[in-house]
Amino acid sequence: MDHDQHADRTVRLLTLAEVARLLRVSKRTVYALVRSGRLPSIRVGVRGVRVLETDLGRYLENAREGADR
């Protein structure tokens, strides 16, 4: 497998602060979404929490579908 094929599989992890900035909400709101399980997260080390960019995209799609109802 060459380098270009690996680039397609790059996993992007976002900090909760980055998620908050992208959603234009407070970090506290993002923490609440993670704690409630509505936004999946990954624990990194003892205190670090990250969100997969793909999980954020799914959350937004689900939120959009809910708003369309």
C-alpha positions as CSV (number, residue, x, y, z in Angstrom):
1,M,0.0,0.0,0.0
2,D,1.5,3.4,-0.9
3,H,1.5,6.6,1.0
4,D,-1.6,8.1,-0.8
5,Q,-3.8,5.2,0.3
6,H,-2.8,5.7,3.9
7,A,-3.7,9.4,3.7
8,D,-7.3,8.5,3.0
9,R,-7.4,6.7,6.4
10,T,-6.1,9.6,8.5
11,V,-8.1,9.8,11.8
12,R,-8.6,13.4,13.0
13,L,-9.1,13.8,16.7
14,L,-10.5,17.1,18.0
15,T,-10.1,18.5,21.5
16,L,-13.3,19.5,23.3
17,A,-12.2,23.1,22.9
18,E,-11.9,22.7,19.1
19,V,-15.4,21.1,19.0
20,A,-16.8,24.0,21.0
21,R,-15.2,26.5,18.7
22,L,-16.6,24.6,15.6
23,L,-20.1,24.4,17.0
24,R,-19.9,28.0,18.5
25,V,-20.9,26.8,21.9
26,S,-19.2,26.7,25.3
27,K,-16.8,24.0,26.4
28,R,-19.3,23.3,29.1
29,T,-22.0,22.4,26.5
30,V,-19.5,20.0,24.8
31,Y,-18.7,18.4,28.1
32,A,-22.4,17.9,28.7
33,L,-22.9,16.3,25.2
34,V,-20.0,13.9,25.9
35,R,-21.2,13.0,29.5
36,S,-24.7,12.3,28.2
37,G,-23.3,10.0,25.5
38,R,-24.9,12.1,22.7
39,L,-21.4,12.9,21.4
40,P,-19.0,9.9,21.5
41,S,-15.5,10.6,22.8
42,I,-12.2,8.9,23.4
43,R,-10.1,9.2,26.5
44,V,-6.5,9.9,25.9
45,G,-4.3,9.5,28.9
46,V,-5.6,10.4,32.3
47,R,-7.4,13.7,31.7
48,G,-7.5,14.1,27.9
49,V,-10.7,13.6,25.9
50,R,-10.9,13.7,22.2
51,V,-13.7,13.5,19.6
52,L,-13.3,11.8,16.3
53,E,-14.1,14.3,13.5
54,T,-16.3,11.6,11.9
55,D,-18.3,11.3,15.2
56,L,-18.8,15.0,15.3
57,G,-20.1,14.8,11.7
58,R,-22.6,12.1,12.6
59,Y,-23.7,14.1,15.6
60,L,-24.4,17.1,13.4
61,E,-26.3,14.9,10.8
62,N,-28.4,13.5,13.6
63,A,-29.1,16.9,15.0
64,R,-30.1,18.1,11.5
65,E,-32.5,15.2,11.0
66,G,-34.1,15.9,14.4
67,A,-34.6,19.5,13.4
68,D,-36.3,18.5,10.2
69,R,-39.0,16.7,12.0
